[in-house]
Amino acid sequence: MRRSKLDLVLGVLRTVNDGVTKPTRIMYAVNLSWKPTQNILQSLVEQGLLGLATDGTSKRSRKCYSLTEKGFGVINYFDGAKQLLNVDDITSDI
């Protein structure tokens, strides 16, 4: 079954919340290819849901992402909605 864009975005936010901060590791955890992962990460940073830190000490800068307060609020909001709707009970019959 295909995942919606919302599912992909929430997957990235939850992954970062679980402590995965490097872009490649996020990509593997959410099971996406590189380009969509980059697009989602860039969009979430622009929206203020993720923070971006770079280590510019080496030749290649390393990016690390962190969840902002706004991003944490989004996760809590959708988790609360999921509990209210009992979505897992509905989708088990499909």
Secondary structure, 3 states (H helix, E strand, C coil): CCCCHHHHHHHHHHHHHCCCCCHHHHHHHHCCCHHHHHHHHHHHHHCCCEEEEEECCCCCCEEEEEECHHHHHHHHHHHHHHHHHCHHHHHCCC
